[in-house]
Amino acid sequence: MASTIPSAGRNRAEERKVLAGTLVGTTIEWYDFFIYAQAAGLVLAPLFLAPMAAENPGLAQVLSFATIGISFLFRPLGAIVAGHLGDRFGRKKVLVATLILMGAATSLIGLLPTYSQIGVLAPILLILLRVLQGFSAGGEWGGAALMSVEHAPTNKRGFFGAFPQIGVPCGMILATFTVWLLITLLGNDAFLAWGWRIPFIFSIVLIVVGHIIRKAVEESPVFKQMQQQHVESEAPLRQLFRTNSKQVVLTALIFLANNAAGYLLIAFFATYASRPVEKLGLGMDRGTVLLATTLASFGWLIFTLYGGRLSDRIGRVRTFQIGYLLLALWAVPMWFLIDSKNILLYFVALFVLTVGLGLSYGPQAALYAEMFPARVRFSGVSIGYALGAIVGGAFAPMIAELLMNEFRVSWSVGVYIAVAAVISLVAVSFVKEPKGVDLHAGGEASTSPRIKAS
């Protein structure tokens, strides 16, 4: 008889510890990741690409955004390594390792010399550290998602799985608020000169806090059962692509639009709104724009948590479909509010966007976990997520910048997001609703492909 997740006998204190561990750790990881995205839009081009920034500022900004995408190319490698280790040796050990690696890379970026100090070596070192960030992020999400979902009661998987998800908007809020606070206190000149380093170095403190919290969380009960039954896979990656390659492709396509739109919220909107008109911007006050972006991001947090809870009621697939339909419908109209240069309408445009973002992100951890068998689950969700990030958000800010330079109208970026939303909507519609399947080894998730017949 298949085992059931032992959440009924677990005390609430342990469940709260699990939720806190996945939320705090993921928030810190994504703060590290997003603080770079903020810096790429605001300061990295003149500091690390100085000659190009002087001759061709537009191209320098495109390349600065491209460095965001470079790290995504190494996410699959991180996902492969972390997934293999997580499926063989446990979720908890991998989560602690990825947290430390991400924090170390982030802190070192804050100590890097600039182009004016060491020349071309500066952007090279910057890219290398960004690669380490991408490698770490590739293994982080899958572990956090599984720790939360595999600890959850069956009827609350969506809600539990939303906690590592809201770590993403929490990390963005923390990163954006930190940059806004420093610019407000120091001024633009001081922030450009040295203040930009502070949020990177501050990561050291956050890593210590996250490490303490994550060490206190117990290993996933699903992995413990696998150990007891000696059913761990000796080669989870090979088994994954032999039996579950369709799920990997679908998970990547399902994530495409959410990650693309999310990275515009993270890295592009504030840059576009605050840069000078002659550089194809709106010329709005940078501090005010960052504050409005931070406040709007609370919508991403709220609707992500709601999306996870809603998926426990109406199903993962249906919740995703609603989210992507809203995203597709809003992708173009929101630009007319943004282009009004009215900060209130700018806030409304971004906040409404977060409704679709949240509903298409909250159920993700539960949906992905229920799509893969226990033996290859860490590898499957991590690699699918990483590939989705490459085709989705990796170069979304750069693509948006290129579209702006080519067509000179902001709504062209909206068309790009709307098309991406339709692709993801179609992809998730191919998934057979998996809500409630047995996540343990030998359960339904290990034998059912969870894909609709074409």
ZITADA-V943831 format. One record per pair of residues at least 6 apart in sequence whose C-alpha atoms are under 7 Angstrom apart, sorted by the first residue. I is the first residue (numbers start at 1). J is the second residue. D is the distance in whole Angstrom. If there is no record, write none. Layout:
BEGIN
i:I j:J d:D
i:I j:J d:D
END
This chain:
BEGIN
i:2 j:442 d:6
i:2 j:443 d:6
i:3 j:440 d:7
i:4 j:438 d:7
i:5 j:153 d:7
i:7 j:151 d:7
i:7 j:152 d:6
i:7 j:153 d:5
i:17 j:217 d:6
i:18 j:148 d:6
i:18 j:217 d:6
i:19 j:148 d:6
i:19 j:160 d:7
i:19 j:163 d:6
i:21 j:213 d:6
i:21 j:214 d:5
i:21 j:217 d:6
i:22 j:144 d:5
i:22 j:148 d:7
i:22 j:163 d:7
i:22 j:164 d:5
i:23 j:163 d:5
i:23 j:164 d:5
i:23 j:167 d:5
i:24 j:167 d:7
i:24 j:210 d:6
i:25 j:210 d:5
i:25 j:214 d:7
i:26 j:164 d:6
i:26 j:167 d:5
i:26 j:168 d:7
i:27 j:167 d:4
i:27 j:168 d:6
i:27 j:170 d:6
i:27 j:171 d:4
i:28 j:171 d:6
i:28 j:206 d:6
i:28 j:207 d:7
i:28 j:210 d:7
i:29 j:99 d:6
i:29 j:102 d:6
i:30 j:168 d:6
i:30 j:171 d:5
i:31 j:171 d:4
i:31 j:172 d:6
i:31 j:174 d:6
i:31 j:175 d:5
i:32 j:102 d:7
i:32 j:103 d:7
i:32 j:106 d:6
i:32 j:203 d:7
i:33 j:133 d:7
i:34 j:172 d:6
i:34 j:175 d:6
i:35 j:175 d:5
i:37 j:68 d:6
i:37 j:266 d:7
i:37 j:267 d:5
i:38 j:267 d:6
i:40 j:64 d:5
i:40 j:65 d:6
i:41 j:65 d:7
i:41 j:267 d:6
i:41 j:268 d:7
i:41 j:271 d:6
i:42 j:271 d:7
i:43 j:192 d:6
i:44 j:64 d:7
i:45 j:53 d:6
i:45 j:60 d:6
i:45 j:61 d:6
i:45 j:64 d:5
i:46 j:53 d:5
i:47 j:114 d:6
i:47 j:115 d:6
i:48 j:114 d:6
i:48 j:115 d:5
i:48 j:122 d:6
i:48 j:123 d:5
i:49 j:60 d:7
i:49 j:115 d:7
i:50 j:115 d:6
i:52 j:60 d:6
i:53 j:60 d:5
i:62 j:398 d:5
i:62 j:401 d:6
i:65 j:397 d:6
i:65 j:398 d:5
i:66 j:395 d:6
i:66 j:398 d:6
i:67 j:127 d:7
i:68 j:394 d:7
i:69 j:394 d:4
i:69 j:395 d:5
i:70 j:131 d:7
i:71 j:130 d:6
i:71 j:131 d:5
i:71 j:133 d:7
i:71 j:134 d:4
i:72 j:134 d:6
i:72 j:389 d:7
i:72 j:390 d:6
i:72 j:394 d:5
i:73 j:390 d:6
i:74 j:131 d:6
i:74 j:134 d:6
i:74 j:135 d:5
i:75 j:134 d:5
i:75 j:135 d:5
i:75 j:137 d:6
i:75 j:138 d:4
i:75 j:386 d:5
i:76 j:138 d:6
i:76 j:383 d:6
i:76 j:386 d:5
i:76 j:387 d:6
i:77 j:135 d:6
i:78 j:135 d:4
i:78 j:136 d:6
i:78 j:138 d:5
i:78 j:139 d:5
i:79 j:138 d:4
i:79 j:139 d:5
i:79 j:379 d:7
i:79 j:382 d:5
i:79 j:383 d:5
i:79 j:386 d:7
i:80 j:379 d:6
i:80 j:383 d:6
i:82 j:94 d:6
i:82 j:139 d:5
i:83 j:139 d:7
i:83 j:378 d:5
i:83 j:379 d:4
i:83 j:382 d:6
i:84 j:236 d:6
i:84 j:237 d:7
i:84 j:379 d:6
i:86 j:94 d:6
i:86 j:378 d:6
i:87 j:232 d:7
i:87 j:236 d:7
i:87 j:375 d:6
i:87 j:376 d:6
i:87 j:378 d:6
i:87 j:379 d:7
i:88 j:232 d:6
i:88 j:233 d:7
i:90 j:223 d:6
i:91 j:143 d:5
i:91 j:147 d:7
i:91 j:219 d:7
i:91 j:220 d:7
i:92 j:219 d:6
i:95 j:140 d:6
i:95 j:143 d:6
i:95 j:144 d:7
i:96 j:211 d:6
i:96 j:214 d:7
i:98 j:136 d:5
i:98 j:139 d:7
i:98 j:140 d:6
i:99 j:207 d:7
i:100 j:207 d:7
i:101 j:136 d:6
i:102 j:133 d:5
i:102 j:136 d:6
i:103 j:203 d:6
i:103 j:204 d:6
i:103 j:207 d:6
i:105 j:129 d:5
i:105 j:132 d:6
i:105 j:133 d:6
i:106 j:200 d:6
i:106 j:203 d:7
i:107 j:200 d:5
i:107 j:201 d:5
i:107 j:203 d:6
i:107 j:204 d:6
i:109 j:126 d:7
i:109 j:129 d:7
i:109 j:200 d:7
i:110 j:197 d:4
i:110 j:198 d:7
i:110 j:200 d:5
i:110 j:201 d:5
i:111 j:197 d:7
i:113 j:122 d:6
i:114 j:122 d:5
i:115 j:122 d:5
i:138 j:382 d:7
i:138 j:386 d:6
i:139 j:382 d:6
i:141 j:382 d:7
i:142 j:378 d:6
i:142 j:381 d:6
i:142 j:382 d:5
i:143 j:378 d:7
i:144 j:164 d:6
i:145 j:161 d:6
i:145 j:164 d:6
i:145 j:365 d:5
i:146 j:369 d:7
i:147 j:220 d:5
i:148 j:160 d:6
i:148 j:161 d:5
i:149 j:157 d:5
i:149 j:160 d:6
i:149 j:161 d:5
i:149 j:366 d:6
i:150 j:220 d:6
i:150 j:221 d:7
i:150 j:222 d:6
i:151 j:220 d:6
i:151 j:221 d:6
i:152 j:160 d:6
i:154 j:436 d:6
i:155 j:312 d:6
i:155 j:436 d:7
i:156 j:312 d:6
i:157 j:366 d:6
i:158 j:308 d:4
i:158 j:309 d:6
i:158 j:311 d:6
i:158 j:312 d:5
i:158 j:363 d:5
i:158 j:366 d:5
i:159 j:305 d:7
i:159 j:308 d:5
i:159 j:309 d:5
i:161 j:308 d:7
i:161 j:363 d:7
i:161 j:365 d:5
i:161 j:366 d:6
i:162 j:304 d:6
i:162 j:305 d:5
i:162 j:308 d:5
i:162 j:362 d:5
i:162 j:363 d:6
i:162 j:365 d:7
i:165 j:304 d:7
i:165 j:361 d:7
i:165 j:362 d:6
i:166 j:301 d:5
i:166 j:304 d:6
i:166 j:305 d:7
i:169 j:297 d:6
i:169 j:300 d:6
i:169 j:301 d:5
i:170 j:301 d:7
i:172 j:266 d:7
i:173 j:294 d:5
i:173 j:297 d:6
i:176 j:290 d:6
i:176 j:294 d:6
i:177 j:291 d:7
i:177 j:294 d:6
i:178 j:199 d:7
i:180 j:287 d:6
i:180 j:290 d:6
i:180 j:291 d:6
i:182 j:191 d:7
i:182 j:195 d:7
i:183 j:191 d:6
i:183 j:287 d:7
i:184 j:287 d:6
i:222 j:440 d:6
i:226 j:232 d:6
i:226 j:441 d:7
i:232 j:375 d:6
i:233 j:375 d:6
i:236 j:375 d:7
i:236 j:376 d:5
i:237 j:379 d:7
i:240 j:376 d:6
i:240 j:380 d:7
i:247 j:371 d:7
i:248 j:380 d:6
i:248 j:384 d:5
i:249 j:384 d:7
i:250 j:427 d:6
i:251 j:368 d:7
i:251 j:384 d:5
i:251 j:385 d:7
i:251 j:388 d:7
i:252 j:384 d:5
i:252 j:385 d:6
i:252 j:387 d:5
i:252 j:388 d:4
i:253 j:388 d:6
i:253 j:424 d:6
i:253 j:427 d:6
i:254 j:424 d:4
i:254 j:427 d:6
i:254 j:428 d:6
i:255 j:385 d:7
i:255 j:388 d:5
i:255 j:389 d:7
i:255 j:424 d:7
i:256 j:388 d:5
i:256 j:389 d:7
i:256 j:391 d:6
i:256 j:392 d:4
i:256 j:420 d:7
i:256 j:424 d:6
i:257 j:392 d:6
i:257 j:417 d:7
i:257 j:420 d:5
i:257 j:421 d:5
i:257 j:424 d:6
i:258 j:357 d:6
i:258 j:360 d:7
i:258 j:361 d:7
i:259 j:389 d:6
i:259 j:392 d:5
i:259 j:393 d:5
i:260 j:392 d:4
i:260 j:393 d:4
i:260 j:396 d:5
i:261 j:417 d:6
i:263 j:393 d:6
i:263 j:396 d:7
i:263 j:397 d:7
i:264 j:396 d:7
i:264 j:397 d:6
i:267 j:397 d:7
i:268 j:397 d:6
i:270 j:289 d:6
i:270 j:290 d:6
i:270 j:293 d:7
i:272 j:281 d:5
i:272 j:282 d:7
i:273 j:281 d:6
i:273 j:282 d:5
i:273 j:283 d:6
i:273 j:284 d:6
i:274 j:281 d:6
i:274 j:282 d:6
i:274 j:283 d:5
i:274 j:284 d:5
i:274 j:285 d:6
i:274 j:286 d:5
i:274 j:289 d:7
i:275 j:281 d:5
i:275 j:282 d:6
i:275 j:283 d:5
i:276 j:282 d:6
i:276 j:283 d:4
i:277 j:283 d:5
i:282 j:341 d:7
i:284 j:341 d:7
i:292 j:347 d:6
i:293 j:347 d:7
i:296 j:347 d:6
i:296 j:350 d:6
i:296 j:351 d:5
i:297 j:351 d:7
i:299 j:351 d:6
i:299 j:354 d:5
i:299 j:355 d:7
i:300 j:354 d:5
i:300 j:355 d:7
i:300 j:357 d:6
i:300 j:358 d:5
i:303 j:355 d:6
i:303 j:358 d:4
i:303 j:359 d:6
i:304 j:358 d:4
i:304 j:359 d:6
i:304 j:361 d:6
i:304 j:362 d:4
i:305 j:362 d:6
i:307 j:319 d:7
i:307 j:358 d:6
i:307 j:359 d:4
i:307 j:362 d:5
i:307 j:363 d:6
i:308 j:362 d:4
i:308 j:363 d:4
i:310 j:319 d:7
i:311 j:319 d:6
i:311 j:363 d:6
i:315 j:433 d:7
i:315 j:435 d:6
i:316 j:363 d:6
i:316 j:367 d:6
i:316 j:433 d:7
i:316 j:435 d:7
i:317 j:428 d:6
i:317 j:429 d:7
i:317 j:433 d:6
i:319 j:359 d:6
i:319 j:360 d:7
i:320 j:359 d:6
i:320 j:360 d:5
i:321 j:425 d:6
i:323 j:356 d:4
i:323 j:357 d:7
i:323 j:359 d:5
i:323 j:360 d:5
i:324 j:356 d:6
i:324 j:360 d:6
i:324 j:421 d:6
i:324 j:425 d:6
i:326 j:356 d:5
i:327 j:353 d:7
i:327 j:356 d:5
i:327 j:357 d:7
i:327 j:418 d:7
i:327 j:421 d:6
i:328 j:418 d:4
i:328 j:421 d:5
i:328 j:422 d:7
i:330 j:353 d:7
i:331 j:414 d:5
i:331 j:415 d:7
i:331 j:417 d:6
i:331 j:418 d:6
i:332 j:411 d:5
i:332 j:414 d:4
i:332 j:415 d:6
i:334 j:349 d:5
i:335 j:410 d:6
i:335 j:411 d:6
i:337 j:345 d:5
i:337 j:346 d:6
i:337 j:349 d:6
i:338 j:345 d:6
i:338 j:346 d:5
i:338 j:349 d:6
i:367 j:434 d:7
i:368 j:381 d:6
i:369 j:377 d:6
i:369 j:381 d:7
i:370 j:434 d:6
i:370 j:437 d:6
i:370 j:439 d:7
i:370 j:445 d:6
i:371 j:434 d:7
i:371 j:445 d:6
i:371 j:450 d:6
i:372 j:380 d:7
i:372 j:445 d:6
i:372 j:446 d:7
i:373 j:441 d:7
i:373 j:445 d:5
i:373 j:446 d:4
i:374 j:439 d:6
i:374 j:440 d:6
i:374 j:441 d:5
i:374 j:446 d:6
i:375 j:441 d:7
i:400 j:413 d:5
i:403 j:412 d:6
i:403 j:413 d:6
i:404 j:410 d:6
i:430 j:451 d:6
i:430 j:452 d:5
i:431 j:450 d:6
i:431 j:451 d:5
i:431 j:452 d:6
i:432 j:450 d:5
i:432 j:451 d:5
i:432 j:452 d:5
i:434 j:450 d:6
i:437 j:444 d:6
i:437 j:445 d:6
i:438 j:444 d:5
i:438 j:445 d:6
i:439 j:445 d:6
END
